[in-house]
Amino acid sequence: TIRGQHKDTGREYIHKGIAERNFTRTLRLAEHVEVDSAVLCDGILRIKLVVNIPEEAKPKSIKISKS
């Protein structure tokens, strides 16, 4: 869940191009996906996700011999 809240700066503007309001976004991640980091830079939120698949779930290769 990602939540953002507007903090009033006390300044008065003639025009604001970007709406400032509270928001909540909920994302459902896959089973083995984890959040590695989150960075807010220049108004853009970047969330780095990492897939950690356990060894039991990884595909196995089996050698087939000729007889």
Secondary structure, 3 states (H helix, E strand, C coil): CEEECCCCCCCCCCCCCCCCCCEEECCCCCCCEEEEEEEEECCEEEEEEEECCCHHHCCCCCCCCCC
